[in-house]
């Protein structure tokens, strides 16, 4: 079965990846879109690693988004500004955007990327080992 090579995503999700300011109702939607653009599932801590590449990939497909109004993430009026901002962008670009699935392959495991990003942290790795164990006498 062939995987879809293009898929529609809600504009607020795409804007979140372009601007770095959260504009949608569920963070899971951002990770789904980011994973689709990259080509493999990315873990939460990996989103920052892919930020620039995701933005480049989106702008390559939708160059008009390069001209969206910049947003200061520390706005005091963000609760009222963001919904109006999204409405203005939807009026310009539409409710959804079609994006191409990435073809990248993972080069390090999510655990390794976490160790690289936070070497000072202890990381618990869960291994699914269902093989029988010898009992001690």
N, C-alpha and C positions, 0 to 999 in steps of 0.2 A: 504494500500500500504506500503510495507516494505522499509525503508530507506536504502540507500547504506551503507554498513558497512566498505567499503574500497574505496578509491578514489585516483586518481593520482593528484599530484601537481607539478608545475614546480620546478626544483631544486633551482633556485635563491630564490624563496619564502621560501622554507624549510631552505636553508642556512641562510636566514635573521633571522629566528627564532632560529637557532642553534648558530649563531655567535653574534647576536645582532647588526649586521652591515647591513644596508639596501642595498639590491642587486638586487631588481626587479624594474619593471617600475611603478607599482601601489601599493600604501599602502593598497588599498582595498583587494588585493589578499592575503596580509599577514593576514589581519583580517579574511578573509574567511577561510584560512587554520587553523589559530589559533582556530577559533570558531569550526571548524570541529573536531580538535584534542581534544578540551575540551568537546564538546558535546552540547553546547548551544552558542547562539550569545554573544560575549563579546564586550563591549564598548571600545572605544579608550583608555580611561584612565585605563582600566583594564588589558591591555596587560602586563604592568610591573608586576602586581600582579601574572600573570600566567607564567612569563618568565621561571623560573626554572622548573616548571612542564611540560611546553611545550617541553623544551629541553630534559628532562628525557624521555618523551613519544616518541619523535622522535628517540633518541638514542637507546631506547629499541627495536624499530622496525628496525633501521638501524645503528647498532653499529659502522660500518666503518666510519660514520660521526664524531665520537669522535676524529678521527685522522686528520681531515681537518686542513690545515695550519691556524694558528691563524692570525687574522687581527687586526691591531691597527686602531681604528676608526678615529684617528686624522692624518692619513697619508696625507702628502702634495700631493702625487701623486695618491690619491684615484680615481680620474676621469679616469685615465688610468690603474691603478692597478686592480680595482674591475672587469671590464669586462674580463681581462686576467685571473684573479683568477677564475671567474665563468667558463670560458672556460676550465681551467685545471680540475675543479671539475666535470664538465659535462663529460669530457673525462674519468674520473674515475667512476662516479656513474650513468651516463645517464642523459637525459634531464628532466625526471620526476621521482618522487618516489611515491610509493603506501603507503598511510597512513590509519590507522584504525580510524574510528569515535569514539570519546570519549563517555562515558556514564554518565559523571558527570551531576548533576542537580544544578541549580543556588541556592545558599544559601542566597544571598542578592541581592536586586535590584541594577541596575546600578546607580541609584540616591543615594542609601545608600552607595555604595562603593565609590562614588565620595565624599560624605560627610565625610566618614572615611579618605580618602586620603587627602582631602583639607578642614578641618573643618573651616578654616579661610575665605573661599570663600562663597559668597552668591550664592545659587543655586535656579534657577527658575524652578519650576515643573509645567508642563503643564498637566492639567487634561481634558480629553475629557468628558465633562458633557453636554450631549445634552438634558437633561430632562428640561421640561418647568419650568419656574420660575414664581412665583407669582409677579404681578406688584404692585408697591407701589402706594398708593392713595395720 
